[in-house]
Amino acid sequence: MRQPTHFKYKMEDVECRFCTEYRGKKRGCAHAVCPWLAERIEAGVVGYEEALLDSFPHDPRLNAKLRTAVQLFHGSLWLNEGHRQRMEALKAREGSDRRRDTPAYFAAMYLLTADPDTAMRTANCFCRDGIMFSYATTKGISPHGYTLLGAARDIYASGDGIALNDLADGEVIDTEAFCLIVNALLIARYGCVALEIQQKERQ
């Protein structure tokens, strides 16, 4: 039986002037945060700054860290080309499974393939039914790697509902790990389409 294809939003489908919440050029949107952000991300009209700042609760300490992530953004959610290649290779190795392949699954995979050491230590965690974190090799793991492992486990268990309190504390989470974790939370919330977000100025 042929599987139904997913409708993909295009730029013309998500123009604000067609939205029922749009109040004209002077008043703009009736909401502080766009209620159709996921669809606009899929259409490729949302940049990193808007996606990031509109996806998390407004908290002064967290907002400062999010602004830092925006400033450090280099045009892609991938840490580097090696990161992309590791995750794509792992996806190819594991194949596809509609029940297993949730946004949270891919968000965890994104974190666990961020660097070669973490990817090596967690390679055996991926199985047909999901991710078995107990199979990770943690002896001698760096604090950075341990942070990514813990965040991946939390996101996989709770989706995008991970507690954000520690994210604002620079003494607990280093800047690179923070950026990777909030990127993973975008994937957990919006799916792998979030990986296509690029740098655009907020409108």
Secondary structure, 3 states (H helix, E strand, C coil): CCCCCCCCCCHHHHCHHHCCCECCCCCCECCCCCCCHHHHHHHCCCCHHHHHHCCCCCCHHHHHHHHHHHHHCCCCCCCCHHHHHHHHHHHHHHCCCCCCCCHHHHHHHHHHCCCHHHHHHHHHHEECCEECHHHCCCCCCCHHHHHHHHHHHHHHHHHHHCCCHHHHCCCCCCHHHHHHHHHHHHHHHHCHHHHHCCCCCCC
